[in-house]
Amino acid sequence: MSSSAVHSLWTTTAEGKLDKIPAPHIEYAQLAPTLIVVGAAVIGVLVEAFVPRRARYVTQVFLSVVALAAAFAAVVGLAAGGYGTTKAHIAAMGAVAVDGPALFLQGTILLASIVAVFTFAERRLDPETHGNRVDSFAAQAASVPGSDSEKSALKAGFTTTEVFPLALFAVSGMLVFPAANDLLTLFVALEVFSLPLYLLCALARRKRLMSQEAAVKYFLLGAFSSAFLLFGIALLYGYAGSVSYATIADVVSGSVQNVDPALAGTMGNDALLLIGGAMLLMGLLFKVGAVPFHMWTPDVYQGAPTPVTGFMAAATKVAAFGALLRLLYVVLPGMSWDWRPVMWGVAIITMLGGAVVAITQTDIKRLLAYSSIAHAGFILAGVIATNADGISSVLFYLGAYSFVTIGAFAVVTLVRDAGGEATHLSKWAGLGRRSPLVAAVFAVFLLAFAGIPLTSGFSGKFAVFKAAAEGGAGALVVVGVISSAVAAFFYIRVIVLMFFSEPKADGPTVAVPSPLTMTTIGVGVAVTLVLGVAPQYFLDLAHHASVFVR
């Protein structure tokens, strides 16, 4: 057979195929929030390469805040255009859902990220070194702790401004995660927001080795959970012959029409569905920080730079719960008899485990880490409700919780001694006498975590428990109330320690922050009180945004 004949065969087949490859149809306007943040992150990387070192900090902070604010404006524009309700649909050729829960969670993530970036940019807390103001991050991330290169970087006044583009990349992944409408998009989004977080955890200026240890633990356990997630995706693909949420849901409910003959053998094999679904849940519960997948949380929260801990604790939870809700309510509603008992068990051990272990903690960051585990259990109670109120109560709780968390970690950055942040609880004794305002603000956040009335924590817990009770999970609510009471004990204990014990002579001082951290803490207090005193508007907003597009 001559080469020309082979060539003509090849061209004919190629021509025949070319007619059938459709051009992708992407709705750029509806993906605008994510695209703005990704674009800004890429520009941030270029800023690191081309802008002189002196000007980088201001440029990066400005770029990050403007990008996050513009993305939030885009989310509001989409919601106002009806994309959360009547025009909700699947965009980007089936990869991303634009609907109420997606827009609500994206808005929450963006607002929380703006206030978190303010804490990243804080430069007045540490004393000046060599005449330069310093932030919470290592002078030169690549230098070995204690080495000569680190000392010379400190002397030269270097700063790690790469934290801003890293944070933006993390936010862009978090925006896609709750909106992902197929399993591959879900996995890519998970990696896009996890990898920058692994790096950010390792960048603390003080306690470098502890910070690097935290990052390694987070990376290893995170890689482990990603492997579970990926294996679950493979099994679900084998079960349904598709990675699309809608197709998998159809196969689960048995309403699929045209079956690919190549997949007919494995399709509908329930073992694949159950094992694959369980592995997907494990991957997501790891990100949420639910027991028994919570082992990384206390170590990472304690070791990471405190601004990163606040950002991670708030934004990652919002994104992960959004993805969990979509998975359970869109892909596996036909399996609720199978997953509800499992989630019952996880929610109960998470609520009790987080609350009981927190009592024994002596470090304020570890205490807040265990408190975040207990809160994951409370939110899971709303997930288990399997009704419309369940979705709206979880959305409301996530919005309320994220601002309290970032505010609380911002207060932790203010209490300092010679070694940096004073996170040991004994150092906080008598803080209310030394600086009553800071102690009072922290007390407000602790009361909100405890779910005391007139704070956002009470409104959130009430909504979640009410939805769970209506969804037939009354016993779960009883356990939730008991663990709330246990949790209230250690929050109140910290308040008593601050206001009713004698301050030590060599105790820590409270640093005076710049307006950036003041804004973060002020926003946290304002949101906590507004959502506690007048939550109805926001509950209605969450209710309107609680319908998933299928």
N, C-alpha and C positions, 0 to 999 in steps of 0.2 A: 504494500500500500504506500503510495508516494506521500512525501511530506506535504505537498500542496493539498492532497485529499484530506489528510489528517487536519491540516489547518482549517480547511473549509468546514469540516465537521465541527471543529471546536467553535468556529465563529457562529455557525448556525445555532448550535446549542446555546451559546452565550446570548445570541440575539433573542432566541426563544425565551430564555430565562429573564432577560432584562425587562421585558414587558410586565413581568409579574412582580417585580420588587417595588413596592409602593414607597413613595417618599414619606418620611415621618411627618406626622401632623402634630406640632407642639403648640399649645396655647401659652405663649410667653407671658401675656398679661396676667394670667391666673397663677403662674408660677413666679410672679415678680418678687414676692417677699424673699424666697430662697435665692433667686438669681441675684438680687441686690446684695445680699450678705456674702454670697460666694464671690461676686465681683469685687467687693470691698476687701475680702480676705486676700485675693490675688494681688490687688493693688498694694495691700499692706506688705506682701512679700517683696514687691518691687521697691517700695519705700525703703525697706531694709537694705536693698542693694544699692540704691542710687542717691538717697537723701543723706546729707552729711550727718554725722552722729549727734551733733548738738540739737538738730531740729527734729530728730526722729520721734522723740517722746510726744511732743505737741501734735505733730502730724498724725501719728498713730491714734492718739486719744480722740482727736477731732474726727478722723476718718471713721473710727469704730462707732462713736456715738451717732454721727450723722447717718451712717449706713443702717444701724439698728433702728433709729427713729424713722428713716425713710421706709424700711421694710415694715415697720408697725403701721405706718400710714397706708401702705399698700394693702395690708391685712384689713384695716378698717374700711378702705375703699371697696375691697372685694365683698366684705360683709354688707356694706351699705348697698352694693349692687345686687344683693339677693343671692350671692353664691353660697351663703350659709344655709339658705332655706329653699326657695323655689327653683333657683338655677343650679343647685348642687349637682355636680356630675363628676365623672372620672376623666381626668385630663392626661396629657402626655402619653397617648396611646395605651391607656389602661394602667400606667405605672403609679399615678398619684391621684388621690381623691381630693377634690375641692368641695368640702361640705362643712356643716356647722362645727362639729367637734374639731376638725383639722384647723379651721380658722381660729377658734377660741383658744386652742392649745398653742398655736403659733403666736398669737397675740400675747399670751401669758409668758411664753419663753422669751419673746423679744423684750417685753417690759422688764422682766427679771434680769435679762442680760444687760440692759442699759445700766441699771443700778449696780450690777455686779462689776461692770467695767469701771465705774467710778471708784470702787474699792481697789481694783487693779492699779488705777492711776494714782493712788494716794502716795504722797512723798513727804509728809511732814511728821510721821510718827517716830521713825528712827532718828537718832541724833545724826548730824551731818558727818560724813567721813571724808577727810581730806578736802573739806570745803564744798563737797557736792551733796545735794539732797538724794536720798536713796529710797527705793520702794521695797516691797516684800520679796523681790525676786533676786536671784543670784546675779552678781556683777557680770560673770561670763559663764554661761551654762556648761561650756565644754571643758572648763578647767577642773582639775581634780581638787576636791575640798582640802584646804590647808596648804596647797602647793604654791610655789613662787609665782606661777602664772596667775593664780587667783589674787595673790597680794598685789601684783602689778596692775591687774584689772581694777581692783578696788582703788588703788592710788590714782589711776588715770580717770576714775569716775565713770567707768563703763556701766551701762544698764542693759538689761535684757528686754528690749522693746518688742521682741518677737512674740511676747505673750499676747499681744493684741490680735495679730492675724491668726494665731493659734486659737484664741477664743472665738474668733469669727468663724473659722472652719468648723469648730465644735458646734457652734450655734446653727450653721447651715445644715449639718447632719441632723441635729435635733429637730429642725423645722420639717425635714422630709420624713423622719421616723414615724410620727403619729399619723402622717398623711399617706404613707406608702400603701399601695393597693395591690402590690404583688410581692411575693416572698423575696425575690432578688433585690428589688428596690429597698425592702426592709433591711436586708443584710448589708447592702452597700452603705445605707444611711447609718447603720449601727457602727460600722468601721470608721466612717468619716467623722463621727463625733467621739468615738472612743480613743482613737490614736492621738489627737491633740490633747485629750485629757490626761493620757498616760504621761505625755511630756510635761504638761503644766504641773503635775504633781511633784516632779523631781526638781523644781526650780526654786526652792525656798532659799532665801539669803542666809538666815540663821538655821542651825540644825540641818546642815546640808545632807549629812549621811542618813539621818532619819527620813528626810524627804525623799532621797533616792531609794531607800529601802521601801517606802510606801509606794513609789512609782513601780518598782519591780514587782511587788506583790500584786498591785492592781493590774499590771500588764499580764502576768502569768495567769491569774485567775480569770481575767477578762478574755484572754486568748482561749482558755479552757471553755468558758461559757459560749464564746463565738463558735467553737467547734461543735458544741451540742446543738446550737441554733442551726448551723449549716447542715448537720446530719439530719436534723428534723425536717429541714426544707427538702433535702434529697428524698427522704421517705414520703413526705406529702406529695412531692412531684410524682413519685412512683405510684402513689395511691390514686391521684386524680388526673395524671397526665398533663398537668398545667401548674404554673406557679401563680396564676391569677386568683385573687381572693374569691371572685364571683364564681369561677368555674369549680373551685374546690368546694365552695358552699353548695353548689348544685349537685356535685357528686355525693357529698355527705347526705343531702336530703333526697337523693335518688331521682332527681328530675332532669338528668342530663340526657340529651337526645343522640347526637352523632358521636360515636366513640371511635377513636383512632384504633384500627385493628392491631397495630403494634403494641398498644398499651392495654388492650382488652384483657390480657391475661392477669395483669396485676391490679387493674382498676377495680376499686371497690373492695380491696383486701383490707379488712378491718384492723388486722394486726399492724399494717403499715400506718393506718390513720392514727391508731391509739399511741403507738410508740413515737411516731413523727410529731403528733400534737403535743405529747408530753415533753419531748426534747425542745420544741419551740418555746413552750411555757417555761422550761428551765432557763433558757437563754434570757427571756424577758424578766423573769423573777430575779435573776442575778442583777440586772440593771436597776431593778426597783429596790433591791436590798432586802428581800423577804427571807426570813429564816426558812430553810437551812442554807440559803445561798448568800448569806449576809457576811461571811467571814472577813471579806476584804474591807467592809465599811469602817469599823472603828480605827484600824491601823492607817487606812488611807486618809480618813478625815483628820486624824491626829498629825500625820506626817506632812501632808500637803501644805503649801502656803495658805494661810487662812482665807484670803480673798478667793483662791481657787476652790477651797472647801465649800464656801458659801455658794459660789456659782454652780458647782457640781451637785451639791445637795439639793438645790432648788430645780435647776433646769433639767438635769438628767431624769429626775423623778417625773417631771411633767411629761417629757418626751416618752419615757418608758411606759408610763401608765396609759398614755394615749395609744401607743402601739398595742398594748395588752388589751385595752377595751375593744379596739378595732378587730383584733384577732378573735376574741371570744364572741363579739356581738355580730360580726359580719361573716367570718369564715366558719366558725364552729358553733353557731347557735343550735344546729341540729344535734349537737353532741352534749348539750348542757347537762343531761343526766350523768354523763361520764365526768365532765370537768368540775361540776359544782362541788361534789363531795371532796375532791382533791383540794380545791381552792378553800373550802371550809377549813380543812385541816391546816393548810398553809397560813390562812388568816389568823386562826386561833393561836398557833405556836408563835407567829410573828408578833401579835399584840402582846401576849404574855411574856415571850422571850425578851423582846426589846425593853419592856417596862421593868421586868424583874432584874435583868442584868445591869440596867442603868443605875440601880440603887447602889451597886458596889463600886461605881466609878469615882476616881479621884481627880480626873483630868477633865476640864470643862469641854474640850473638843470631843473627847471620847463619850462624855455624857450626852452631848448633842447628837453624836453619831447613833448611839443606842436609842435616843428619843426618835431619830428619823426612822429607825427600823420599826419601832412601835407604831409610828404614824403610817408607815407602809401597810401595816396590818389593818389600821382603821380604814384606809382608803380601799383596801381589798374587800372590806365588808360591803362597800358601795358597788364594787365590781360584781360581787356575787349576787346582787339584788336582781339581775336580769330583767329590769323594767326601765322605762324611760327616765323615771326619777333616779334610778341608779346611775345612769350616765351623767345627768345634770348635776347630781350631788358630788360625783367624783370630780367633774370639771371645776365646780365651785371650790371644793376643798383644795385642789391643786393650786388654783389661783391664790387662795388665802395663804396656804402653807408656804409657797415659794417666797413671798415677801417677808414673812416672819423669819424664815430661815436666813435669808441674806442679811436682814437687819441684825439678827442675833450674832452671826459670825462677824459682822462689821463691828459690833460692840466689843467682841473678844479681841479684835486687833488693837483696841485702845489701851487695854490694861497691860502695862509693861514694867519690866525691871531691867537690870543690867544685861541680862541674857536675851533680851527681846521680849516676846509676848509671855506674860505670866499666866500659863494655862492651868497650873495646879490649883485645885479648889481652895486649899488652905490659904493661898495668897489673896483670895477674893474676900477674906474675912474683913468685916468692917468697911467694905468699899462704900456703903451707903453714907458713912460719916465723912469719908474723904471727899467723894464727889457724888453728892446725892442725885444729880441729874442723870449721870451715866447709869448708876445703880437702878434708878426709877425706870429708865427706858428698858434696861435689861429685864427688870421685873415684869414690865408690860409684855415683853416677848415670851417670857417663861409662863405667864398666866395664859397667854394665847395658846402655847403648846399644851398646857394642862387642860384647855377647853373650859375656862371659867367664863360665865356669862358676861356679855358686853364686849367680848373680844371675837375676832374672826374665827378663832379655834372652836369656840362654842357653836357658832352658826354652822361651820363646816361639819363638825362631828354630829350635830343634831340632824343635818340634812342626810348625811351618810347612813346614820343608824335608822332614821325614819324609813329611808328607801329599803334598807335591808330587812326591817321588820315587815314592811308591806310585801316584800318579795318572799316572805316565808322563812326568813333567817332570824327568827326571834331569839333563838338560843345564842346565836353569834353576837347579837346586840348585848345580851347579858354579860358575855365574856368581855365584850368591848368596854362596857361600863366599869366592870371590875378592874380591867387593866388600866383604864383611864384614872381610876382612883389610886392605883399603885403608882402610876406615872406622876400624878399630882403630888405625891409625897416627895419625890426627889426634886421636882421643880420648886415646891414651896421651901424645901430644905435649903436650896441655894439662896432664895430670897431672905430667909431667916439668917443665914450666914452673913449676907451682905449688910443687913440692917441692924441685927441684934447681937453682933459679937464685936469685941474690941479690935480695932485695927492694930496690926503689929507695927513696931517702930521702923523695922526695915522692910515694910510692905511695898508693893509695887506702886508706881505713879500712874495717873491716867493722862495719856498724851493728848494734846489738843490737836484735833485733825484739821485738815483743810476743808473748804466747803464741799468737796467731793464726797467724803465719807459722811459728813453731816447730812448731805442730801439723801444718801442711801438710807441712813438710820431714820431720818425724818419721814421719808416715803414709807418705810417699813411700819413705823408707828401709826402714820395716817391711815394706811390700808388696813392695819389690824383693828383700829378703832372704828373706821367707817363700816367695814364688813361686819363688825360686831354689833354696832348700834343700829345701822340701817341696811341690812343685807338684802332686802327684798328685790331691789332693782337688779342686783348682780345675780341673785338666784333666778330671776326671770330671764335674764340674758343667757345664763347657762342652760335654762330649760329650752329656750328657743334654739339654742345651738346643739341640742342633744340628739339630732336625728342623723344617723349614718347613711350615706348614699350607698346603694348596693348595685 
